[in-house]
Amino acid sequence: MGGLPDYMWLYRNDYPWLKEAITQHARPPKPAMQKVKWEERDQLLAAQVRDHAALLYQTDVSTRISATLLARATGKQALIEKFFMKLPLTTRTIQLQEETVEAFQCRRIGRIVDKSHARGEVLPRWRIPRIAGLVPPLAPAVEEKLTALLKSSRCDDRSL
């Protein structure tokens, strides 16, 4: 039977017949099988993200809880990044658990004030951002958090 030269001749001179002949003799496509149950995997990964986020918020103050950190903590970062369209619940959970820079700064300030109270010392206002590694001017939300912490610590000191 013919080869490439015959195919090219038919392609150039009788394309409608060639197209019909190919479709008649072609194998029917196999139905696509979904091997992965994405809904179950999505729920499992979202639960893992929530658990890891809670653990990270309780223990780790030195790093910001970012989307990458949350995905990495599950051990499935590449999967989450590659198939994020098939994992809407996981993606949404990561977005909700992710920490903004201002929230991270507030958390660091809060931890420093808590540690100083546990040691029984009162830090001056200027020293707290310096220990936290923050450079003035502070963001308004961080400034409000610092003011609120200092007011509450003064109330606690007066009650002693």
Buried (B, 14 or more C-beta within 10 A) or exposed (E): EEEEEEEEEBEEEEEEEBEEEEEEEEEEEEEEEEEEEBEEBBBBBBBBBBEBBEEBEEEEBEEBBBBEBBBBBBEBBEBBEEBEEBBEBBBEBBEEBBBEEBBBBBBBBBBBBEEBBEEEEEBEEEEBBEBBEBEEEBBEBBBEBBEEBBEEBEEEEEEE
